[in-house]
Amino acid sequence: MPAGRPESGGPEPWVATLLAGLPFLLLAILLAVFGLRRIAALDIWWHLAAGRWIAEHGEVPRADVFSHTAAGQPWYDVHWLFQVLAYHAVRLLGLDSLIVGKTLLFLAAFGVSFIAVRREHRGAMLAVLLYFGILISQVHFLERPTAFTALFTALYAWVLEAHRRSDSRCLWLLPAIHLVWANLHGVAAVGIVMAMVYAVSDLVCAWTPWSRHESTGRMRRGLRYLAVAALCLAASTINPFGFKEIAYAWGQFRWVASDAHPVAQLLDELWPAFHPDLAVHGRSTFSQTAFVGLTALSFLLNARRVALSHLLITGAFLYLFLTAMRNSVLFALVAVPIAAENFGSWIEARQESASRRSPGWTGHAVQCLLAAVLVLRIAEVATDRYYRLDRGDYETGWGVQHGLFPEGTAGFLEREELEGNLYNDADFGGYLIWRLYPRVRVFVDGRHEVYGRVAEENALARGRPDAFLNMIGKYGVSHALIRHTDPAHDALIDRLASSPDWSLASYDEVSALFIRRDGRNAALLERLGDRLPAIEETLSGQVVGPVAGKVSASPVAGWLLERSSRRVSRFLETLGAAYEEAGKEAQALEAYRRAAVTGQASSGVYYYLGSQALRRGALEEALSFLTQAIDRAPEHAPAHANLAVAWELKGDMEKAFAACAKAVEVNPDLVPALNQLGRFWAMRGHVEEARRLWRHSLELQPRQERVKDWLERSENFSSPEE
């Protein structure tokens, strides 16, 4: 409901002012809480590294310097100003300054959208629109140049609209602003497009029959918009790369708009809104639907008074949003003030046509309800419950997001001098550049446009071990750093872990480092001692403990544990097998126990644990482990045979007989099971069946003196002696 003078029957003026302002204060707090979360942007690291490089060399890089696959390839670093600012902020104030700076930029952006709405229209509908606008945008509240683009997009929308309403002279400030924007982010061309939309709207309306009385004014205003767009375009060329940056920005727009590129298909931020594969909770889809629906409804209700510029620019940004999720912030910032104006105009028209004004309590009741919802939502976000229910990949707080970056394996690479080229997952590239450059050059990182064919090959090799091995052979890779929490890498890690050509050197919560056994790092592999010290070090609570500790608090963490524990279990099994081979039974038993804790261990692990428990006489423990082994592999004949022994020792001969019969059914050549089942048949008086089984056992292993004795004595005894 629009703000204004107190209405008849409404609350006191001071109460009305408080109720009207409370939702907007809470919206600012909600936005701040969304912004103040741990660093989760994958690209911020190579941005920081580039800023450091610029500070050290006093120039902007024009070719790739961070990788061994694209070294020397042209690199149009259109983000150079952002990188310099970010690097110096981190150098002087620490990483948390990025979190604060990003939050302030998004607060300013949505604040500008609020100011862009006329005072009389800043009512409950604006608060609702801002609420849903923040919800659909918050997933992209990241430490990236897009934070500046959000602010400048909101600023352009405000200035362009102000000039449409009152011929504001602030319009002529845009070229100077654009000069800064164009050196912060490559998509500054969005501002030029916005000015062109307003120009086209006025020029078209100037020629329509129903606007002839305003044609001169509209024509002049349209030409002013065109002039500003041209000046902004000229300002875009004032950068280290001149006109090449403009061509580059246009090429990037086309690349992002196309979902056919293999790399684009892997980046969910480039997927369209409402994409069925987006890993979002139903509440995200609801927020998107609600915001788009409210925006469309505002145009329908205010259809007779809608400005062509509003229709065109909202349609353009809606198209960007539907094309790529990363544009949700821009769509929200442009659509909120326009939709609020539409609702405000419609409400004013209704009030003017009504015989009396409605009581003021109606609008304020909506504001109170919204305030209550906002308080609950703020508490939900501050305690991370919102993220656990929605996406699960953010945490409120300071520092770096847990479980995203290869901190442990990067530390290993930092300590060790490895010969040859590194392969790394693209998500890890930026972090490795920031931490290890110049000593280590990466295979690929988030600058996909720099890598070209390399990035495409890497995307196509995902989930295809043979293609992956061919690719890294082509680029002389001697050590590979792989995200083991990605299910697409399961087959690849299985291949490398079981290959005699590769050795697992180190791993952490998210990554595994394999070294090729080709002689280049022989001294390191020898010093690692068949991997045991390095693996044992990382198993001291660094992987299973921290992840498992989150399960009770987060259902999504449970899902993360299930994925990552497969890798953890496999590494623990490898460790246990190595200890077995080395004759270290106690260490092997401990490794296998840890594998069993993950819940993802193979049947072999439970079989080993059950057999060891059987030897110790721990029958209940043996029954439990052997049953779990059979649950995972129903055809595991030795597990059935040992289960039969356990049941016999427990005194349950029926279950012992059934388990032993199953072992022989699964594997008719399993000698211990043949001998055991023969005893059971003999005990039941079926001597001929027992003799048949023992003869077959002797055919397989002739030197079984005890079984020979059973055969000789079976003619006189219905049951052999124990």
WOPE-V416360 format. One record per residue. PHI is phi in whole degrees, -180 to 180 (* if undefined). OMEGA is omega as a letter, one per 30 degrees, with the letter a starting at -180 (NA if undefined). Layout:
# WOPE-V416360
PHI:OMEGA
PHI:OMEGA
This chain:
# WOPE-V416360
*:a
-63:l
-77:l
170:a
-71:l
-58:a
-96:l
-62:a
84:a
-88:a
-75:l
-63:a
-55:a
-69:l
-68:l
-62:l
-63:l
-64:a
-65:a
-71:a
-88:a
-59:l
-59:a
-72:l
-64:l
-67:l
-63:l
-64:l
-66:l
-60:l
-63:l
-65:l
-67:l
-62:a
-78:a
-85:l
-130:a
-62:a
-66:a
-128:a
-76:a
-70:a
-86:a
-60:a
-70:l
-73:l
-63:l
-65:l
-64:l
-66:l
-62:l
-64:l
-63:l
-64:l
-64:a
-78:a
-102:l
72:l
-154:l
-90:a
-64:l
-112:l
-143:a
-66:l
-124:a
-101:a
-122:l
-101:l
-93:a
-122:a
-57:l
87:l
-72:a
-57:l
-135:l
-91:a
-79:a
-77:a
-104:a
-58:a
-69:l
-60:a
-65:l
-64:l
-63:a
-66:a
-63:a
-68:l
-64:l
-67:a
-64:a
-90:a
-121:a
95:a
-62:a
-64:l
-64:l
-66:l
-65:a
-65:a
-62:l
-61:a
-63:l
-64:l
-65:l
-71:l
-61:l
-65:a
-62:l
-72:l
-64:l
-65:l
-62:l
-67:a
-65:a
-65:l
-87:l
-60:a
-54:a
-70:a
-107:a
-88:a
-117:a
-62:a
-67:l
-63:l
-63:l
-64:l
-63:l
-62:a
-60:a
-70:l
-63:l
-67:a
-63:a
-79:a
-98:a
-59:a
-62:a
-108:l
-79:a
-117:l
-81:a
-144:l
-60:l
-62:l
-64:l
-68:l
-62:l
-60:a
-64:a
-69:l
-63:l
-63:a
-66:l
-63:a
-60:l
-67:a
-67:a
-63:l
-71:l
-62:l
-70:l
-64:a
-80:a
-138:a
54:a
-60:l
-77:l
-61:l
-54:a
-78:l
-82:a
-61:l
-59:l
-67:l
-64:a
-66:l
-58:l
-72:a
-59:a
-63:l
-99:l
-98:a
-151:a
-71:a
-97:l
-61:l
-59:l
-58:l
-63:l
-65:l
-62:l
-62:l
-64:l
-66:l
-61:l
-65:l
-64:a
-62:a
-60:a
-68:a
-67:l
-68:a
-65:a
-64:a
-101:l
-81:a
-61:a
-79:l
-119:a
-64:a
-70:l
-115:a
-61:a
-64:a
-63:l
-67:l
-63:a
-64:a
-67:l
-62:l
-68:l
-65:l
-60:l
-61:l
-63:l
-65:l
-61:l
-65:l
-66:l
-65:l
-63:l
-64:l
-65:l
-64:a
-80:l
-87:a
-157:a
-62:a
-118:l
62:a
-67:a
-62:l
-65:l
-65:l
-62:l
-64:a
-60:l
-66:l
-63:l
-66:l
-62:l
-65:a
-65:a
-67:a
-69:a
-96:l
-98:a
-85:a
-68:a
-56:l
-70:a
-60:a
-69:a
-91:a
-98:a
-67:l
-70:l
-94:l
-75:l
-70:l
-59:a
67:l
-62:a
-65:a
-92:l
-67:a
-82:a
-123:l
-76:a
-58:a
-67:l
-68:l
-61:l
-62:a
-62:l
-62:a
-63:a
-64:a
-68:l
-63:a
-65:l
-65:l
-63:l
-64:l
-62:a
-63:l
-72:l
-66:a
-68:a
-107:a
-56:a
-73:a
-117:a
-71:l
-81:a
-61:l
-62:l
-65:a
-65:a
-69:a
-73:l
-66:l
-62:a
-65:a
-76:l
-64:l
-62:l
-61:l
-66:l
-69:l
-81:a
-147:a
-61:a
-64:a
-90:a
-62:a
-64:a
-64:l
-62:a
-63:a
-66:l
-83:a
-78:a
-57:a
-65:a
-68:l
-64:l
-63:l
-64:l
-62:l
-63:l
-62:l
-65:a
-66:l
-65:l
-61:l
-62:l
-67:a
-67:l
-68:a
-85:a
-79:a
-72:l
-147:a
-79:l
-75:a
-58:a
-69:a
-67:a
-63:a
-65:a
-72:l
-64:l
-63:l
-64:l
-66:l
-62:l
-64:l
-61:l
-64:l
-62:a
-66:l
-61:l
-64:a
-67:l
-61:l
-63:a
-65:a
-72:a
-63:l
-97:l
71:l
-64:l
-60:a
-69:a
-65:a
-83:a
-102:a
-121:l
82:a
-116:l
-134:l
-139:l
-70:l
139:a
-109:l
86:a
-102:l
-60:l
-75:l
76:l
-115:a
-120:a
-80:a
-66:a
-69:a
-70:l
-65:l
-64:l
-62:l
-64:l
-68:a
-81:a
-102:l
-96:a
-99:l
-87:l
92:a
-96:l
-95:l
-105:l
-142:l
-59:a
-59:l
-65:a
-90:a
-57:a
-62:l
-62:a
-67:l
-62:a
-63:a
-90:a
-114:a
-68:g
-96:a
-67:a
-120:l
-105:a
-86:l
-83:a
-161:l
-148:a
-73:l
-85:a
-60:a
-68:l
-74:a
-83:l
57:a
-62:l
-62:l
-62:l
-67:l
-60:a
-64:l
-65:a
-72:a
-81:a
-63:a
80:a
-129:a
-56:a
-64:l
-64:l
-63:a
-64:l
-64:a
-66:a
-71:l
-66:l
-63:a
-103:l
63:a
-77:l
-111:l
-148:a
-125:l
-110:a
-125:l
-76:a
-82:l
-85:l
-89:a
-57:a
-65:a
-95:a
-57:a
-64:l
-65:a
-67:l
-58:a
-64:a
-69:a
-66:a
-98:a
-85:l
-71:a
-87:a
-130:l
-133:l
-75:a
-101:a
-165:l
-159:l
-135:a
-63:a
-126:a
-136:l
-130:a
-110:l
-109:l
-118:l
-74:l
-89:a
-124:l
96:a
-70:a
-125:a
-62:a
-63:l
-65:a
-63:l
-66:l
-67:l
-68:l
65:l
57:l
78:a
-63:a
-61:a
-65:a
-70:a
-59:a
-63:a
-76:a
-87:a
-79:l
86:a
-82:a
-108:a
-69:a
-57:a
-59:a
-74:a
-63:a
-66:a
-92:a
-62:a
-66:a
-93:a
-146:l
-64:l
-71:l
-63:l
-63:l
-64:l
-63:l
-63:a
-61:l
-70:a
-73:a
-69:l
-59:l
-67:a
-60:a
-61:a
-64:l
-67:l
-65:l
-65:l
-61:l
-64:l
-62:l
-64:l
-65:l
-66:l
-59:l
-62:a
-83:l
78:a
-98:a
-66:a
-64:l
-66:l
-63:l
-61:l
-66:l
-63:l
-68:l
-63:l
-64:l
-63:a
-66:a
-62:a
-67:a
78:a
-118:a
-70:l
-79:l
-63:a
-61:l
-66:a
-68:l
-64:l
-63:a
-63:l
-66:l
-66:l
-65:l
-64:l
-64:l
-64:a
-80:a
84:l
-84:a
-67:a
-63:l
-64:l
-63:l
-60:a
-65:a
-66:a
-67:l
-65:l
-66:l
-62:a
-70:l
-59:a
-81:a
-144:a
-58:a
-97:a
-82:a
-61:l
-60:l
-65:l
-62:a
-64:l
-70:l
-63:l
-63:l
-62:a
-62:l
-67:l
-64:l
-66:l
-77:l
92:l
-98:a
-71:l
-64:l
-67:l
-64:l
-63:a
-63:a
-67:a
-69:l
-62:l
-65:l
-62:l
-70:l
-63:a
-71:a
-136:a
-65:a
-108:l
-82:a
-59:a
-58:a
-69:l
-61:a
-64:a
-67:a
-66:l
-60:l
-61:a
-63:l
-66:l
-65:l
-62:a
-87:l
92:l
-95:a
-69:a
-62:l
-66:l
-65:a
-63:l
-60:a
-66:a
-69:l
-61:l
-63:l
-64:l
-70:l
-62:a
-80:l
-136:a
-65:a
-91:l
-100:a
-62:a
-65:l
-69:l
-60:l
-64:l
-61:a
-64:a
-66:a
-82:a
-68:l
-74:a
-107:a
-124:l
-75:a
-146:l
-72:l
-72:l
-68:NA
